Amino acid sequence: FFLLLLFLLNAMFAQQPQDLVVVAGQPVTLPCSIPGYHGVVLWIKDGLALGVGRELIGYPRYAVIGDHGSGEHHLHIQRVELMDDAVFECQAIQAAMRSRPARLTVLVPPDDPVIIGGPVVSLRAGDPLNLTCHADNAKPAASIIWIRNGEVLNGAKYSKAFLRDGRRESTVSNLYISASNIETGQIIFCRASNKAVPNGKETSVTIDIQHLPLVNLSVEPQPVLEGNLVKFHCSAKANPAVTQYKWAKGGSMIKEVSGDTYEVIVDHSFFTEPVSCEVTNPLGSTNISRNVDVYFGPRMAAEPQSLQVDLGSDAVFNCAWTGNPSLTIVWMKRGSGVVLSNENILTLKSVRQEDAGKYVCRAVVPRVGAAEKEVSLTVNGPPTISSTQTHQAPHGEKGQIKCFIRSTPPPDRIAWSWKETVLESGTSGRYTVETVSTEDGVLSTLTMSNIVPADFQTIYNCTAWNSFGSDTEIIRLKEQGGSQGSPGFTFFSLKHALGAKASKLKKKKKEMQMLKVS
């Protein structure tokens, strides 16, 4: 016994456990060798004995291995777990020896990283990208990096927190990328690593930038002559995909068309009423419209109106046309050929009686067509009288003299006067007055029956009145040479005759006074 005790007192550790770092799931062996010692050996974990001798009841993953006869008492742990992270000692009880404390540090790799919203992250065009990646249950806490196109993205913000066991940690990384720095289809990686997995674990997301339809509306052919076929094609790029096409013209829906193409025979209205294509996807709608460059002849936009103005006033006509290509406007007086204006507005200053008549507003679209609109100018003023010739008649037969009155407003009164007689209508002796209204004025006819020589010496006055004044035409019969016994005659207007004698004019004034008195 003494010798045994002496031997135990001289026992020494040939091998002692050392500090170790091991990854969870791996095996580990803590050495303990005391040659020549045959007493009891205990393994202590954080101050608690694992068991007596080589039997470690309650620790199925633990085993004491080695040649017992040679003093080998190594502690072998299969599949190290986090609970094995502790301080271990090997103790020789009878020799009162203990090994140096050995720290077994267990490293735990993070779970596979997760990017929230993956594997495809969708965002609307123009919005920035915010990505969150977390790597949980790691010891020590995982480091996270973001990678795009092989390059590390800087600027991410990190946070970490211990789990309930107080040993493992979770790491969260937030990455912000501005809208201008992200493209659809890009793949962004989140890589998490710690000492347990130096090469890291990674996951990725694909960026899906969603946007309203991007629409282009083509029109073929252009330019095009009115009455020809035109094809509208509405091409759209959209994410998500297009769900609907709608067509309209001038704001009115074209219900019979639902696809991306619209074909139609165009008229002038397509020049001013745009065709629109509205493309819809789940995010909303995009509307685009186009006018057609339709060539068409003049079309009246503002119709000129006939005018009735007072003598000396201004007359203003307004005439507007549309046409394509650009048209030319010409104002002329009917029968004149003189261009009065090339503008929409024609202004006639201080109109006179001779300005009355028909005016034409003409529009010309080169190589396409022309059109015109006629209006009338009526000038309010005193009547104007002109006379016309009659047929020849022998003595004893019927004859006529006529005066034509142009008057706006129409004449209030028309009278024939000669000698002491004034006749407005009806019959007086051999004389009859008839008045007929025409489109251009009033025709008054004085008919004489049984022509006698004295009729050749008589001066006849045709006088007309309206609210603006009066006018008088002096007419005289003149015997005309003819066959013997059948002298002919005609009448003429002294207003237009050349070389009228002053005595006859005095006589005219006298007769005018008589006419007014009557």
Secondary structure, 3 states (H helix, E strand, C coil): CHHHHHHHHCCCCCECCCCEEEECCCCEEECCECCCCCCCEEEEECCEEEEECCCCCCCCCEEEECCHHHCECEEEECCCCHHHCEEEEEEECCCCEECCCEEEEEEECCCCCEECCCCEEEEECCCCEEEEEEEEEEECCCEEEEEECCEEECCCEEEEEECCCCCCEEEEEEEEECHHHCCCCCEEEEEEEECCEEEEEEEEEEEEEEEEEEEEEEEECCCEECCCEEEEEEEEEEECCCCEEEEEECCEECCCCCCCEEEEECCCHHHHCCEEEEEEECCEEEEEEECCCEEEEEEEEECCCCEEEECCCCEEEECEEEEECCCEEEEEECCCCCEEECCCEEEECCCCHHHCEEEEEEEEECCCEEEEEEEEEEEECCCEEEEECCCCCCCCCCEEEEEEEECCCCCCEEEEEECCEEECCEEECCEEEEEEECCCCEEEEEEECCCCHHHHHCEEEEEEEECCEEEEEEEEEEEECCCCCCCEEEEEECCCCCCCCHHHHHHHHHHHHHHHHC
